[in-house]
Amino acid sequence: MDLVKRLVFIGGGHSHAIALRLWGQSPLKNVQLTLISDVTHTPYSGMLPGHIAGFYDFAETHIDLPSLARYSQAQFCLAKANIIDTEKCQVICNNSLQIPFDYLSIDIGSIPAVDHVIGAKEYAIPAKPVPIFREGWQEILKKAVSNPNNTLNIVIVGGGAGGVELALNMQSRLAKILNSSSNLNLSLIHRGKKLLPAHNNWVGQRLENICQQRGIRLYLSTDVTAVQADQIICSSGLVLPVDYTIWVTAASAPSWIKASGLLTDEKGFILVNNYLQSLSHPHIFAVGDIATIPDYPRPKAGVFAVRQGKPLFDNLARILQNQPLKPYFPQKNYLSLIGTGDQQAIASWGSFGWQSPLLWLWKDRIDRAFMRQFDKL
């Protein structure tokens, strides 16, 4: 009689969503699946800015995890993982639930680093996890709708692609709600000399120009030293009044990952090999933002998480059947499509950059095609 093997997924990120859908199409016998997630609906990051701008509703931008779990014949556990007991092979959750595993896969994304700035943890709204950001965004919308004649002071900290795209889409939405453009004071603070340092100069400069045209105040080469309930203080002496602070700085990992004893890099991300296995615990896999392949460092971008879904599924199926694993190699160059909140988009590919409404239509088509995989499972 074959023994049942227990495979547990922590998190409903892009890679896990794809792997679970593939599992539903080709299930393995004698494997007990469990999906642990602290939310019932997981957001698709590619459509989040469009959701902020009001182009998509909640259902269009979120994957129904209980439905996905049923399709893949997995048990869905609504809980937050607190720690992994690697010796006993258990995931310990916030409700004291202990879930045993033979094999484990982790796809929980990343969070902005806030610990190094006074008050950021208490007063800033982090861009991730998305459900927490969405709560803050709903509060901002509610305030704008109920007081359209009042001034709204919003500061976004972080001038990478995520921060700039968020700023432009928030500005687009709020400009339609407030009675006057002068009622919106939207500022973006970035410690670097230019926006989007990971992209080519044309893209950074073009987005800088668009921000200025939209009335978004840019503060470059500026470090935030403290966040308070009503103001932000910078090392330059700049003090900005604020109703809401949005934190979109460099990605970091939740502290419980390293506390679990998994081998991590200096930022706390799980170090994995080209089979997506933990370097310290081969029966544990990690994908998406939470994982780092040391020989192939890549930005924490959703495009890699989407590409890892199929290799993850293949290697989990292989290890469960005692078959040799297949290596995964992330692509070096990748296309970024950055929505500007006005149903246009900017393409960034290496040294190439282009802006067009056609790019928005293309991006919309790609994003809807991705989400269509999870409709009517």
TIDRENMAR-994784 format. One record per atom (N, C-alpha, C, O): x, y, z. Coordinates in steps of 0.2 Angstrom, whole numbers, plus 5000, padded with zeros to 4 digits. Example, Ala and Ser with C-alpha at 12.3 -4.5 7.8 and 13.67 -1.06 7.14 Angstrom:
% TIDRENMAR-994784
506649725039;506249785039;506649845039;507149835042;506449895035;506849955036;506450005039;506750065040;
This chain:
% TIDRENMAR-994784
500449945000;500050005000;500450065000;500950075004;500350114995;500750174995;500550225001;499950235002;501050255003;500950305009;500750365006;500950385000;500250405009;500050465007;500550525009;500850525014;500750565004;501250615005;500950685006;500450695002;501150725010;500850785012;501150845009;501750855011;500850875004;501150935001;500750995003;500151005002;501151045006;500851105009;501051165005;501651175004;500651215003;500751275000;500651325005;500051335008;501151375006;501051435010;500951495006;501451505002;500351525005;500351585001;499951574995;500051514992;499551614992;499251614986;499551654981;499151684977;500151664980;500451704975;500451674968;500151624967;500651714963;500651694956;500851624955;500551594951;501451614957;501751544956;501251484958;501151444955;501051494965;500651444968;499951444964;499751384963;499651494962;499051494958;499151454952;498651414950;499651464948;499751424942;499851354944;499651314940;500351344949;500451274950;499851234953;499751174951;499451264956;498851234959;498351214953;497951164953;498251264948;497851254942;498151194938;497751154936;498751194937;499051134934;498951074938;498851014935;498951074944;498851014948;498150984947;498050924947;497651034947;496951014946;496850984939;496450934938;497350994934;497250964927;497650894927;497350854924;498150894932;498550824932;498650804939;499250814941;498150784943;498250774950;498650704950;498650664946;499050704956;499450644957;499050604963;498750634967;499050534962;498750494967;499250494974;499850504973;498850484979;499250474986;499650534988;500150534991;499350594986;499650664988;499050704991;498550714988;499150724997;498650765001;498950835000;499450855003;498550874997;498750954996;498350995001;497750985003;498751045004;498451095008;498651165006;499251175005;498251215006;498451285004;498251325010;497751325012;498851355013;498751405019;498751475016;499251495013;498251515018;498251585016;497851625021;497351605023;498151685022;497751725027;497251765023;496951815026;497151755017;496651795013;496251745009;496551695007;495651755007;495251705003;495351724995;495251684991;495551784994;495651814987;496351844987;496451894990;496751824982;497351844981;497451894975;497151874970;497751954976;497751994970;498251984965;498751954966;498051994959;498551994953;498952064953;498552114951;499552064954;499952124954;499952164948;499952224948;499852134942;499852164936;499252214935;499352254931;498752194938;498152234937;497952284943;497452314943;498352274948;498252314954;498252394953;497752424955;498752424949;498652494947;498052514944;497752564945;497852464939;497252484935;496652474940;496152514939;496652434945;496152434950;496052494954;495552524956;496652524956;496752584959;496452644955;496052684958;496552644949;496352694944;495552684943;495252734940;495252634945;494552624944;494352584937;493852584935;494852554934;494752524927;494552454928;494152424924;494652424934;494452354936;494152354943;494352384947;493652304943;493452294950;493752244954;494252214951;493552224960;493952174964;493952104961;494452074961;493352084958;493352014956;493752004950;494051954949;493852064946;494252054940;495052054941;495452024937;495252074947;495952074949;496152034955;496752034957;495651984957;495851944962;495651874961;495151854958;496051824963;495951754962;495651724968;495851734973;495051684967;494651654972;495051594974;495051544971;495451594980;495851544982;495451474984;495651424983;494851484988;494451424990;494251384984;494251324984;494051424978;493851394972;494451354969;494351294966;495051384969;495651354966;495851294970;496051244967;495751304976;495951244981;495451184979;495651124979;494851194978;494351144977;494551114970;494451054969;494651154965;494851124959;495451084959;495551034955;495951104963;496551064963;496551004969;497050974970;495950994972;495750944977;496250954983;496450914986;496351024985;496751044990;496251064996;495751094995;496451055002;496151085008;496351155009;496951165009;495851195009;496051275010;496051285018;495551275021;496551315020;496551335027;496651415028;497251435026;496151445030;496251515031;496551535037;496251535043;497251545037;497651565043;498251595040;498451595034;498651625045;499251655044;499851615047;499851605053;500251595042;500851555045;501251605049;501451655047;501451575055;501851615059;502651595060;503051635061;502751525059;503351495059;503351425056;502851395056;503951405053;503951335051;504451295056;505051315057;504151245059;504651205063;504951155058;504651105056;505551165056;505851125051;506051055054;506151005050;506151045060;506350985063;505750935063;505750875061;505150965065;504550925066;504150925059;503650885058;504350965054;504050975048;503350995049;502850955047;503251045052;502551075053;502551155052;503051185053;501951175049;501851245049;501451265055;500851235056;501651315059;501251335064;500951405063;501251455061;500251405063;499951465061;499651505067;499751485073;499451565066;499251615071;498651585076;498551615081;498251535073;497751515077;497951445081;497551405083;498551445082;498851385085;498851315081;499051265083;498551325075;498451265071;499151245069;499551285066;499351175069;499951145067;499851105061;499451055062;500051115055;499951085049;500651045047;501051075045;500550975047;501150935046;501250935038;500850935034;501950925036;502050915029;502650875028;503050865032;502650845022;503250805019;503650855015;504250855015;503250885011;503550935006;503151005007;502551005008;503551055006;503251125008;503451175002;504051165000;502951215000;503151264995;502951334998;502351345001;503351384997;503151455000;503151504994;503651514990;502651544994;502551594989;502151654993;501551654991;502451694997;502051745001;502251814999;502051855002;502651824994;502751884991;503251924996;503651885000;503351984995;503752024999;503452085002;502852095001;503752125007;503452185010;503952235010;504552225009;503752305009;504252355009;504652355016;504352345021;505252375016;505652385022;505452445026;505552505023;505252445032;504952495036;505352505042;505352565045;505752455044;505952455051;506552505052;506652525058;506852535047;507452575048;507252655048;507652695049;506552665048;506352735048;505852745054;505352705054;505952795058;505552805064;504852815062;504752865058;504352785065;503652795064;503352765057;502752765057;503752735053;503552705047;503052655048;502552645045;503252605053;502852545054;502152565057;501652535056;502152625061;501552645064;501052685060;500452675060;501352725056;500952775052;500952765045;500452795042;501352735042;501352725034;500952665032;500852615036;500652675026;500252615024;500752575019;500952605014;500852515020;501352485015;500952465009;500352445009;501352465003;501052444997;500852364997;500452344993;501252335001;501152255002;501152245009;501552275013;500852195011;500352145008;499752195005;499552235008;499552174999;499052214995;498352214999;498152274999;498152165003;497552175007;497552235012;497052275013;498152245015;498252295020;498252365016;497952415018;498652365010;498652425006;497952445004;497752505004;497552395002;496852404999;496352435004;495952475003;496452415011;496052445016;496252515017;495752555017;496852535016;497052605017;496852645011;496552705012;496852615005;496652644999;495852664999;495652714997;495452615002;494752625003;494552675008;494152715007;495052685013;494952745017;495052805014;494652855015;495552815010;495752875006;495152895002;494952945001;494952844998;494352854993;493752874997;493352924995;493552845003;493052865007;493052945009;492552975009;493652955011;493753025013;493753075008;493453135009;493953055002;493953104996;493253114994;492953164992;492853054994;492153064992;491653104996;491253134994;491853095003;491453125008;491653205009;491253245011;492253215007;492453285008;492853315001;493453325001;492453314996;492853334989;493053404989;493453414984;492853444994;493153514994;493753524998;494053574998;493953475002;494453475007;495153455004;495153414999;495653485006;496353465004;496553395006;496453385012;496853355002;497053295004;497753285002;498053294997;498153275008;498853275007;499153195008;499053165013;499453175002;499653105002;500353105000;500553144995;500753065003;501453065001;501652995000;501552945004;501952974994;502152914992;502952904993;503252954990;503152864997;503952854998;504152794994;503952734995;504552804989;504852754985;504752774977;504152784975;505252784973;505252804966;505452754961;505652764956;505352684963;505452634958;504752624954;504352674955;504752574950;504152564946;503552564950;503052594948;503552524955;502952514959;502652584962;502052594962;503152624965;502952684968;502652734963;502152774964;503052744957;502852794952;502152764949;501752814948;502052704947;501452684944;500852694949;500352714947;500952684956;500452694961;500252764961;499652784961;500752804961;500652884961;500252904955;499752944956;500352884949;500052904943;499352874943;498852914941;499252814946;498552784946;498152814951;497552824950;498452834957;498052864962;497852934960;497252954962;498352974957;498153034955;497553034950;497153084950;497552994945;497052984940;496352974944;495853004942;496352934949;495752914952;495452974956;494852994956;495953004960;495753054965;495553124961;495153154964;495853134956;495753194952;494953194949;494653244948;494653134948;493953124946;493553134952;492953154951;493753134958;493353134964;493353204967;492753234969;493953234968;493953294971;493753354966;493853344960;493453404969;493153454965;493653504962;493453534957;494253504964;494753544961;495453514962;495553474966;495853514956;496553484956;496953514962;497453484964;496753574964;497153604970;497053574976;497353584981;496453534977;496353494983;496753434984;496753404989;497153414979;497553354980;498353374980;498553404975;498653364986;499353374986;499653304986;499753274992;499853284981;500153214980;500953224979;501153254974;501353194984;502053204983;502353134983;502153084986;502953134979;503353064979;504053084981;504353124978;504253044986;504953054989;505352994987;505152934988;505953004984;506352954982;507152974984;507353024982;507452924987;508152934989;508652934983;509152964984;508452914978;508952914972;508852974968;508453014969;509352984963;509453044959;508853044954;508753104951;508652984952;508152984946;507652924948;507752884952;507052934945;506552884946;506752824942;507152824937;506452764944;506552704941;507252684939;507452674934;507752684944;508452674943;508552604940;509152594937;508152554940;508252494937;508052494930;508152444927;507752544927;507552554920;508052604917;508452634920;507952604910;508352644906;508152724907;507652734910;508652764905;508552834907;507952864903;507652904906;507752844897;507152874894;506552864898;506152904899;506452794900;505852784904;505852824911;505252844912;506352824914;506352864921;506252934919;505852964923;506552964914;506453034912;505753054910;505453104912;505453004906;504753014903;504253014909;503753054909;504352964914;503852964919;503953024924;503453044927;504553044925;504653104929;504253164925;503953204929;504253174919;503953224915;503153214916;502853264917;502953154916;502253144917;501953164924;501453194925;502353144929;502253154936;502153234936;501653254940;502653274934;502653344934;502053374931;501753424933;501853344925;501253374921;500653354925;500153394924;500653304929;500053284933;499953324939;499553314943;500453364941;500453404947;500753364953;500653384959;501053304952;501353264957;502053294959;502453304955;502153314965;502753344967;503353294968;503153244972;503853304965;504453254966;504953284970;505153334969;505153244975;505753254979;506253204978;506253154982;506753214974;507253164973;507853174977;507953234980;508353124978;508953124982;508753154989;509053184992;508153124991;507853144998;507753085002;507453035000;508053085008;507953025013;507353045018;507453095021;506953005019;506453005025;506752985031;506952925031;506753025036;507053005043;506452985048;506652945053;505853015047;505353005052;504653015049;504553055045;504152965051;503452975048;503052985055;503152945059;502653035054;502253045060;501453045057;501353045051;501053055062;500353045060;500153105055;499653095050;500453165056;500253225052;500753255047;500653305044;501353225048;501953255044;502453205043;502553155046;502853215037;503453175036;504053215036;504053275034;504653195040;505253235041;505753195037;505853135037;506153245033;506753215029;507353245032;507453295035;507953205030;508553225032;508853295029;509253325033;508553315024;508653385021;508353435025;508553495024;507953425030;507553475033;506853485030;506453525033;506753455025;506053455022;505553425027;505653365029;504953465028;504453435032;503853445027;503653495025;503453385026;502853385022;502253375027;502253325030;501653415026;501053385030;500753325026;500853325020;500453285030;500253225027;499653195030;499553195037;499153175026;498553135029;498653065029;498453025033;498953045023;499152975022;499852965019;500053005014;500252915022;500852905019;500852835016;500652785019;501052825010;501052765006;501852745006;502252775003;501952675008;502652655008;502852605003;502552555003;503252624998;503352584992;504152574991;504352584985;504452564996;505252564996;505452494994;505052444993;506152474994;506452414993;506052354996;505852365002;506052304993;505752244996;506152215001;506752215001;505752185006;506052145012;505652085013;505052075010;505852035017;505551975019;505251975026;505552015030;504751945027;504451945034;504951905039;505351865036;505051925045;505551905049;505551835051;505951795053;504851805051;504751735053;505151685048;505251625050;505251705042;505551665037;506251645040;506451585040;506651695042;507351685044;507351645051;507751605053;506851665055;506751635062;506651565061;506751525066;506351535056;506151465055;506851425053;506751365054;507351455052;508051425051;508151405044;508651375043;507751435039;507951425032;508551475031;508551525033;508951455026;509551495024;509251545020;508851535015;509451615021;509151675018;509751715016;510351705018;509651765012;510151815010;510051875015;509751865020;510451925014;510551975019;509852015020;509752045026;509352005016;508752045016;508151995019;507652015020;508351935020;507951885023;507551845018;507051805020;507751845012;507351805006;507651735006;508251725007;507251685005;507451615005;507951604999;507751614993;508551575001;509051554995;508851494992;508751444996;508751484986;508551424983;509051414977;509351454974;509051344975;509451324969;508951334963;508451354963;509251304957;508951314951;508351264950;507951264945;508251224955;507651184955;507151214960;506551184961;507251274962;506751314967;506751284974;506251294977;507251244976;507251214982;507651254987;508151284985;507551254993;507951294998;508651264999;508651194998;509151304999;509851274999;509951245006;510351195006;509551255011;509651225017;509151165019;509351115023;508651165015;508051115017;507751095010;507351125008;508051045007;507851025000;507151004999;506850994994;506850985005;506050965005;505651025005;505051025005;505951085005;505551155005;505751194999;506351204997;505251214995;505351254989;505051324991;504651334995;505351374987;505151444988;505151474981;505651464977;504651514979;504551544973;504351624974;504151644979;504351654968;504151724968;504651774972;505151754973;504351824975;504751874978;505151854984;505651874986;504851804987;505151774994;505751734992;506151724997;505951714986;506451674985;507051714981;506851764977;507651694982;508251724978;508651664976;508851624980;508751664969;509251614966;509951654966;510051694962;510451634970;511051664971;511451674965;511751734964;511451624960;511851634954;511451674949;511751694944;510851684950;510451724945;509951774948;509351774949;510351824951;509951884955;509451914950;509751934945;508851924952;508351964948;507952014952;507951994958;507652064949;507252104953;506652064955;506452014953;506352094961;505752064964;505152094959;504852144961;505052054954;504552074949;504052014948;504251954947;503352034947;502851984946;503051934939;502751874939;503351964934;503551924928;503851864930;503751814927;504351864935;504751804937;504251754940;504351694939;503851774945;503351734948;502951694944;502751634945;502651734939;502251694934;502651644930;502351594929;503251654928;503651604924;503851544929;503951494926;503851554935;504051504940;503451454941;503651394944;502851464939;502351424941;502351354938;502251304942;502551354932;502551284928;503151244931;503151184932;503751274931;504351234934;504251214941;504451154943;503951254945;503751234952;503351174952;503451124955;502751174948;502351114947;502651054945;502650994948;503051064940;503451004937;503950974942;503950914943;504251014946;504750984951;504450964957;504650914960;503850984959;503550954965;503250894963;503250844967;502950884957;502750824954;503350774954;503250714955;503850794952;504450744951;504750724958;504850664958;504850774962;505050754969;504650704972;504850654976;503950714971;503450664975;503450594972;503250544975;503750594965;503750524962;504550504962;504650454958;504950534966;505650514966;505950514959;506350474957;505850564955;506150574949;506650634949;506550674953;507150634945;507550694945;507250754943;506850754939;507450814946;507150874945;507450914939;508050894937;507050964936;507350994931;507451064933;507151104936;508051094930;508251164932;507851214929;507651204923;507751264933;507451324930;507951384930;508351394934;507951424924;508351474923;507951544921;507651544916;507951594926;507551654924;507851684919;508451694918;507451714915;507651754909;508051814911;507951844917;508551844907;508951894909;508551964908;508552004912;508251974902;507852034900;507152014901;506951964899;506752064903;506052054903;505752124902;505952174903;505152114899;504752174897;504352204903;503952164906;504352264904;503952294909;503452344906;503652384901;502852334907;502252374905;502052414911;501652394915;502152484911;501952524917;501352564915;501452614910;500852554918;500252594917;500252664920;500452674925;500052714916;500052784918;499452814921;499352874922;498952774922;498252794925;497852824920;497252844922;497952834914;497552864909;497452824903;497352844897;497452754904;497352704899;497952714893;497752704887;498552724896;499152724892;499652684896;499552674902;500152664892;500652624896;501352644893;501352664887;501852634897;502552634895;502852574895;502852534900;503152554889;503552494889;504252504890;504552554888;504552454894;505252464896;505652394895;505452344898;506052394890;506452334888;507152344887;507352374882;507652334892;508352344891;508452424890;508252464894;508652444884;508852514883;508252544879;508252604877;507652504878;507152524874;506552554878;506452524883;506252604876;505652634879;505152664874;505352684869;504552654876;503952674871;503352694875;503252654880;502952744873;502352754877;501752754871;501852784866;501252724873;500652724868;500052694871;500052654876;499452724869;498852694871;498752614869;498452574872;499052604864;499152534861;499452484866;499252424867;499952514870;500252474875;499852454881;499852404884;499352504882;498852494887;498452434885;498252394889;498152434879;497752384876;498052314876;497752264878;498752314875;499152254875;499152224882;499052174883;499352274886;499452254894;498752224896;498752174900;498252264895;497552244897;497352174894;497152134898;497552154888;497452094885;497852034889;497551984890;498452054890;498952004893;498651984900;498651934902;498452044904;498252034911;497551994911;497451954915;497152014907;496451974907;496551904905;496251864907;497051894900;497151824898;497451784904;497251724905;497851814908;498151784914;497551764919;497551704922;497151814920;496651794925;496051754923;495751714927;496051744916;495551704913;495651624915;495251584915;496351614916;496451544918;496151524924;496051464925;495951564928;495651554935;494851564935;494551554940;494551574929;493851584929;493551514928;493751474925;492951504932;492551444931;492951384932;492851334928;493351374937;493751314938;493351264940;493551204941;
